[in-house]
Amino acid sequence: MLVDIVLPIFLIVIAGWLLAYFDLIPEKVAAGLMQYVFYAACPAIIFLTISSYEIEKLLVWRFWIAYPLSIFVTVISAFAVFRYFFRRDVYTSAIAGFCSALANTIMLGFPVLMGIAGKHATVPMAMTVIIANCLVVPGILFIFELHAKKETLTEGRAVVRAALLSTVKNPLIISAALGVIFSLFEIKLPTFLVTFFRYLGASIIPCALFSIGVELRFFKVSGNLAGAFVITLFNLLIRPALAILIALLLELSPFYSVALVIFSSVPTAKSMFIYAGNYRFFEKEAAAVISLTTLASLLTIPCFIAVCHHLWPEVFLHGVG
């Protein structure tokens, strides 16, 4: 059963790696596929899912509490380690904390959960996208802006505006907001548009996983490896273990418990490197973390899938629980 879930996912990753390894596909293909997923496929499935659901079905309050809580505890813990053990400055420690918690839910977490629970995976995926892009990403941009502008009163206001503007312009947030509007006012889409969005959404899994495989071919680990290993530890082991504890303490339903653990066990999102590159800060560390977490997750994710199967087997049998 677990092999049937895990193996197809990693076979797509391996296919991307093999084609890149034999120079049949250039490295730039991965970037193009990721842009397609971010700007087209993922917004399409988020909009279609939210617009077709009753809002009440999205108000799973324990999950809305559990996911941010796992992020908050991870960020604070990693910050403390970098600030007081490694003696890094406040800005570096804060970014290291966020780097430990900005998970690649779209490119890897969603395909994995989709393999376990089918179409039901779309709902918690939409929730995590909203949480990450309304709370985590603005926090990251806020720290980067503070580091760049050195925090005067006027600049502080500019920092807030920059972070908020980035959030508002995010296609994932726009698609979620439009989905809520369509759901609240019960606006029905024409059949051809539903089919169009469904086709786009269906392409997320192969495109996302294939792009990861292509990128793995060109990954190089460099920079502050000690810090990168610590962030990898937080990202792939401590946070998913924390997610299991939170799921049990909050008594999440089996399905949302599995969703919380899977979405907490995936590698650091590549967007962290993009943000670091834009601000010329934490670039080498971010690149090393993304490389290490992506490679190591190929081993750790199956382990946490097995743990989830042991704790909540009904989700694997029926898709929901």
C-alpha positions as a Python dict, from the first residue, in 0.01 Angstrom:
ca = {
    (1, 'M'): (0, 0, 0),
    (2, 'L'): (269, 250, 102),
    (3, 'V'): (481, 151, -198),
    (4, 'D'): (187, 222, -429),
    (5, 'I'): (160, 573, -281),
    (6, 'V'): (526, 667, -255),
    (7, 'L'): (680, 500, -559),
    (8, 'P'): (481, 679, -836),
    (9, 'I'): (570, 1015, -678),
    (10, 'F'): (941, 949, -674),
    (11, 'L'): (940, 780, -1015),
    (12, 'I'): (829, 1115, -1165),
    (13, 'V'): (1114, 1287, -978),
    (14, 'I'): (1358, 1023, -1105),
    (15, 'A'): (1228, 1066, -1462),
    (16, 'G'): (1307, 1438, -1447),
    (17, 'W'): (1652, 1368, -1306),
    (18, 'L'): (1733, 1108, -1572),
    (19, 'L'): (1629, 1327, -1864),
    (20, 'A'): (1837, 1614, -1724),
    (21, 'Y'): (2130, 1382, -1650),
    (22, 'F'): (2145, 1268, -2013),
    (23, 'D'): (2117, 1632, -2129),
    (24, 'L'): (1779, 1576, -2291),
    (25, 'I'): (1628, 1858, -2086),
    (26, 'P'): (1810, 2181, -1988),
    (27, 'E'): (1812, 2322, -1636),
    (28, 'K'): (1593, 2618, -1734),
    (29, 'V'): (1300, 2381, -1791),
    (30, 'A'): (1267, 2336, -1413),
    (31, 'A'): (1233, 2711, -1359),
    (32, 'G'): (973, 2733, -1635),
    (33, 'L'): (767, 2450, -1489),
    (34, 'M'): (780, 2605, -1142),
    (35, 'Q'): (662, 2938, -1281),
    (36, 'Y'): (378, 2759, -1458),
    (37, 'V'): (273, 2582, -1138),
    (38, 'F'): (291, 2903, -933),
    (39, 'Y'): (113, 3134, -1178),
    (40, 'A'): (-131, 2897, -1350),
    (41, 'A'): (-183, 2543, -1222),
    (42, 'C'): (-190, 2608, -848),
    (43, 'P'): (-408, 2923, -862),
    (44, 'A'): (-649, 2730, -1085),
    (45, 'I'): (-695, 2441, -842),
    (46, 'I'): (-716, 2672, -540),
    (47, 'F'): (-983, 2887, -704),
    (48, 'L'): (-1181, 2589, -831),
    (49, 'T'): (-1172, 2413, -494),
    (50, 'I'): (-1265, 2710, -277),
    (51, 'S'): (-1532, 2840, -516),
    (52, 'S'): (-1701, 2499, -530),
    (53, 'Y'): (-1698, 2436, -153),
    (54, 'E'): (-1927, 2579, 108),
    (55, 'I'): (-1721, 2817, 321),
    (56, 'E'): (-1811, 2617, 633),
    (57, 'K'): (-1615, 2320, 496),
    (58, 'L'): (-1301, 2533, 490),
    (59, 'L'): (-1341, 2645, 852),
    (60, 'V'): (-1161, 2352, 1011),
    (61, 'W'): (-1051, 2562, 1306),
    (62, 'R'): (-821, 2306, 1466),
    (63, 'F'): (-620, 2281, 1145),
    (64, 'W'): (-614, 2660, 1109),
    (65, 'I'): (-463, 2666, 1460),
    (66, 'A'): (-235, 2363, 1426),
    (67, 'Y'): (-52, 2461, 1107),
    (68, 'P'): (48, 2815, 1217),
    (69, 'L'): (139, 2676, 1560),
    (70, 'S'): (382, 2427, 1406),
    (71, 'I'): (536, 2712, 1207),
    (72, 'F'): (560, 2948, 1505),
    (73, 'V'): (728, 2696, 1736),
    (74, 'T'): (973, 2593, 1461),
    (75, 'V'): (1067, 2952, 1376),
    (76, 'I'): (1120, 3050, 1740),
    (77, 'S'): (1324, 2737, 1818),
    (78, 'A'): (1550, 2772, 1514),
    (79, 'F'): (1591, 3145, 1583),
    (80, 'A'): (1704, 3070, 1939),
    (81, 'V'): (1960, 2814, 1820),
    (82, 'F'): (2113, 3050, 1563),
    (83, 'R'): (2103, 3354, 1793),
    (84, 'Y'): (2234, 3202, 2115),
    (85, 'F'): (2431, 2895, 2003),
    (86, 'F'): (2579, 3008, 1671),
    (87, 'R'): (2592, 3374, 1787),
    (88, 'R'): (2448, 3503, 1459),
    (89, 'D'): (2288, 3849, 1430),
    (90, 'V'): (1915, 3899, 1478),
    (91, 'Y'): (1836, 3927, 1107),
    (92, 'T'): (2026, 3612, 1010),
    (93, 'S'): (1874, 3420, 1301),
    (94, 'A'): (1523, 3531, 1206),
    (95, 'I'): (1566, 3432, 841),
    (96, 'A'): (1714, 3098, 948),
    (97, 'G'): (1404, 3045, 1162),
    (98, 'F'): (1170, 3119, 873),
    (99, 'C'): (1385, 2907, 641),
    (100, 'S'): (1317, 2614, 876),
    (101, 'A'): (943, 2658, 836),
    (102, 'L'): (875, 2778, 479),
    (103, 'A'): (773, 2441, 340),
    (104, 'N'): (743, 2338, -24),
    (105, 'T'): (379, 2233, 12),
    (106, 'I'): (282, 2307, -348),
    (107, 'M'): (564, 2133, -532),
    (108, 'L'): (601, 1826, -308),
    (109, 'G'): (361, 1824, -13),
    (110, 'F'): (47, 1843, -225),
    (111, 'P'): (147, 1562, -466),
    (112, 'V'): (229, 1337, -169),
    (113, 'L'): (-101, 1407, 8),
    (114, 'M'): (-284, 1371, -323),
    (115, 'G'): (-137, 1023, -355),
    (116, 'I'): (-269, 938, -9),
    (117, 'A'): (-610, 1108, -7),
    (118, 'G'): (-692, 1195, -367),
    (119, 'K'): (-892, 1512, -440),
    (120, 'H'): (-951, 1572, -66),
    (121, 'A'): (-590, 1696, -48),
    (122, 'T'): (-686, 2018, -225),
    (123, 'V'): (-871, 2167, 74),
    (124, 'P'): (-588, 2157, 333),
    (125, 'M'): (-346, 2257, 57),
    (126, 'A'): (-550, 2573, -3),
    (127, 'M'): (-549, 2643, 371),
    (128, 'T'): (-172, 2608, 401),
    (129, 'V'): (-121, 2834, 98),
    (130, 'I'): (-335, 3105, 259),
    (131, 'I'): (-155, 3072, 594),
    (132, 'A'): (192, 3069, 440),
    (133, 'N'): (131, 3364, 209),
    (134, 'C'): (-60, 3574, 461),
    (135, 'L'): (161, 3508, 765),
    (136, 'V'): (495, 3349, 680),
    (137, 'V'): (591, 3524, 355),
    (138, 'P'): (507, 3876, 484),
    (139, 'G'): (716, 3797, 792),
    (140, 'I'): (1010, 3692, 575),
    (141, 'L'): (984, 4001, 356),
    (142, 'F'): (951, 4218, 666),
    (143, 'I'): (1284, 4087, 802),
    (144, 'F'): (1456, 4125, 465),
    (145, 'E'): (1324, 4480, 430),
    (146, 'L'): (1435, 4570, 784),
    (147, 'H'): (1782, 4439, 713),
    (148, 'A'): (1797, 4637, 388),
    (149, 'K'): (1657, 4965, 518),
    (150, 'K'): (1788, 4975, 876),
    (151, 'E'): (1457, 5054, 1043),
    (152, 'T'): (1380, 5425, 1070),
    (153, 'L'): (1019, 5533, 1133),
    (154, 'T'): (955, 5628, 770),
    (155, 'E'): (1135, 5325, 640),
    (156, 'G'): (948, 5106, 887),
    (157, 'R'): (622, 5211, 727),
    (158, 'A'): (771, 5141, 386),
    (159, 'V'): (869, 4794, 509),
    (160, 'V'): (511, 4717, 609),
    (161, 'R'): (377, 4848, 278),
    (162, 'A'): (625, 4640, 79),
    (163, 'A'): (536, 4321, 267),
    (164, 'L'): (162, 4380, 237),
    (165, 'L'): (186, 4467, -132),
    (166, 'S'): (377, 4148, -205),
    (167, 'T'): (106, 3948, -27),
    (168, 'V'): (-180, 4118, -210),
    (169, 'K'): (-14, 4064, -550),
    (170, 'N'): (51, 3692, -485),
    (171, 'P'): (-148, 3486, -743),
    (172, 'L'): (-220, 3219, -481),
    (173, 'I'): (-379, 3474, -249),
    (174, 'I'): (-572, 3634, -537),
    (175, 'S'): (-710, 3297, -646),
    (176, 'A'): (-810, 3209, -289),
    (177, 'A'): (-983, 3545, -240),
    (178, 'L'): (-1173, 3509, -567),
    (179, 'G'): (-1273, 3156, -466),
    (180, 'V'): (-1418, 3285, -138),
    (181, 'I'): (-1617, 3554, -322),
    (182, 'F'): (-1759, 3302, -570),
    (183, 'S'): (-1848, 3065, -286),
    (184, 'L'): (-2013, 3331, -66),
    (185, 'F'): (-2227, 3465, -350),
    (186, 'E'): (-2287, 3116, -493),
    (187, 'I'): (-2162, 3217, -837),
    (188, 'K'): (-2157, 2917, -1067),
    (189, 'L'): (-1891, 2882, -1333),
    (190, 'P'): (-1979, 2766, -1686),
    (191, 'T'): (-1893, 2405, -1750),
    (192, 'F'): (-1616, 2489, -1997),
    (193, 'L'): (-1440, 2706, -1734),
    (194, 'V'): (-1470, 2435, -1470),
    (195, 'T'): (-1313, 2190, -1713),
    (196, 'F'): (-1042, 2442, -1802),
    (197, 'F'): (-947, 2500, -1436),
    (198, 'R'): (-962, 2127, -1368),
    (199, 'Y'): (-719, 2056, -1653),
    (200, 'L'): (-478, 2319, -1526),
    (201, 'G'): (-503, 2189, -1170),
    (202, 'A'): (-446, 1831, -1280),
    (203, 'S'): (-107, 1929, -1420),
    (204, 'I'): (33, 2033, -1081),
    (205, 'I'): (155, 1691, -974),
    (206, 'P'): (354, 1587, -1285),
    (207, 'C'): (492, 1936, -1350),
    (208, 'A'): (593, 2001, -989),
    (209, 'L'): (756, 1662, -932),
    (210, 'F'): (926, 1656, -1272),
    (211, 'S'): (1076, 2002, -1212),
    (212, 'I'): (1215, 1885, -877),
    (213, 'G'): (1382, 1593, -1052),
    (214, 'V'): (1541, 1823, -1311),
    (215, 'E'): (1666, 2056, -1037),
    (216, 'L'): (1816, 1768, -839),
    (217, 'R'): (2049, 1705, -1133),
    (218, 'F'): (2200, 2052, -1096),
    (219, 'F'): (2193, 2096, -717),
    (220, 'K'): (2521, 2195, -554),
    (221, 'V'): (2565, 2222, -179),
    (222, 'S'): (2790, 2508, -65),
    (223, 'G'): (2802, 2791, 187),
    (224, 'N'): (2754, 2764, 564),
    (225, 'L'): (2698, 2389, 585),
    (226, 'A'): (2678, 2377, 966),
    (227, 'G'): (2386, 2619, 965),
    (228, 'A'): (2228, 2444, 667),
    (229, 'F'): (2242, 2107, 847),
    (230, 'V'): (2073, 2258, 1154),
    (231, 'I'): (1794, 2409, 942),
    (232, 'T'): (1756, 2075, 762),
    (233, 'L'): (1721, 1903, 1100),
    (234, 'F'): (1448, 2146, 1204),
    (235, 'N'): (1276, 2129, 866),
    (236, 'L'): (1267, 1755, 804),
    (237, 'L'): (1273, 1600, 1152),
    (238, 'I'): (1181, 1840, 1432),
    (239, 'R'): (890, 2015, 1263),
    (240, 'P'): (710, 1699, 1141),
    (241, 'A'): (762, 1539, 1483),
    (242, 'L'): (615, 1855, 1636),
    (243, 'A'): (325, 1832, 1389),
    (244, 'I'): (246, 1479, 1509),
    (245, 'L'): (245, 1601, 1870),
    (246, 'I'): (19, 1897, 1787),
    (247, 'A'): (-220, 1675, 1589),
    (248, 'L'): (-255, 1441, 1885),
    (249, 'L'): (-289, 1720, 2144),
    (250, 'L'): (-550, 1911, 1942),
    (251, 'E'): (-725, 1586, 1850),
    (252, 'L'): (-732, 1665, 1480),
    (253, 'S'): (-932, 1430, 1261),
    (254, 'P'): (-721, 1154, 1104),
    (255, 'F'): (-727, 1317, 760),
    (256, 'Y'): (-621, 1661, 884),
    (257, 'S'): (-360, 1501, 1110),
    (258, 'V'): (-200, 1333, 808),
    (259, 'A'): (-226, 1658, 609),
    (260, 'L'): (-53, 1851, 890),
    (261, 'V'): (233, 1602, 915),
    (262, 'I'): (286, 1571, 538),
    (263, 'F'): (282, 1948, 485),
    (264, 'S'): (525, 1987, 776),
    (265, 'S'): (772, 1727, 647),
    (266, 'V'): (854, 1866, 302),
    (267, 'P'): (1174, 2058, 213),
    (268, 'T'): (1227, 2432, 221),
    (269, 'A'): (1052, 2617, -62),
    (270, 'K'): (1273, 2752, -340),
    (271, 'S'): (1104, 3090, -299),
    (272, 'M'): (1331, 3143, 3),
    (273, 'F'): (1632, 3150, -231),
    (274, 'I'): (1448, 3391, -462),
    (275, 'Y'): (1378, 3629, -172),
    (276, 'A'): (1738, 3599, -51),
    (277, 'G'): (1869, 3671, -401),
    (278, 'N'): (1648, 3975, -441),
    (279, 'Y'): (1780, 4123, -116),
    (280, 'R'): (2139, 3996, -153),
    (281, 'F'): (2124, 3847, 197),
    (282, 'F'): (2138, 3482, 317),
    (283, 'E'): (2182, 3364, -44),
    (284, 'K'): (2444, 3091, 5),
    (285, 'E'): (2274, 2960, 318),
    (286, 'A'): (1935, 2945, 144),
    (287, 'A'): (2082, 2762, -157),
    (288, 'A'): (2251, 2507, 70),
    (289, 'V'): (1934, 2454, 274),
    (290, 'I'): (1716, 2402, -33),
    (291, 'S'): (1963, 2152, -178),
    (292, 'L'): (2006, 1958, 146),
    (293, 'T'): (1638, 1950, 243),
    (294, 'T'): (1528, 1847, -105),
    (295, 'L'): (1777, 1561, -123),
    (296, 'A'): (1724, 1443, 236),
    (297, 'S'): (1344, 1461, 205),
    (298, 'L'): (1356, 1174, -43),
    (299, 'L'): (1446, 960, 261),
    (300, 'T'): (1254, 1133, 541),
    (301, 'I'): (916, 1180, 371),
    (302, 'P'): (857, 803, 322),
    (303, 'C'): (944, 756, 691),
    (304, 'F'): (680, 1006, 802),
    (305, 'I'): (428, 859, 559),
    (306, 'A'): (488, 526, 734),
    (307, 'V'): (438, 691, 1075),
    (308, 'C'): (112, 845, 953),
    (309, 'H'): (1, 509, 819),
    (310, 'H'): (63, 357, 1163),
    (311, 'L'): (-117, 634, 1355),
    (312, 'W'): (-406, 704, 1117),
    (313, 'P'): (-447, 400, 888),
    (314, 'E'): (-810, 485, 800),
    (315, 'V'): (-695, 779, 586),
    (316, 'F'): (-495, 543, 368),
    (317, 'L'): (-782, 300, 339),
    (318, 'H'): (-1058, 544, 254),
    (319, 'G'): (-889, 870, 158),
    (320, 'V'): (-1057, 1058, 444),
    (321, 'G'): (-1108, 1008, 812),
}
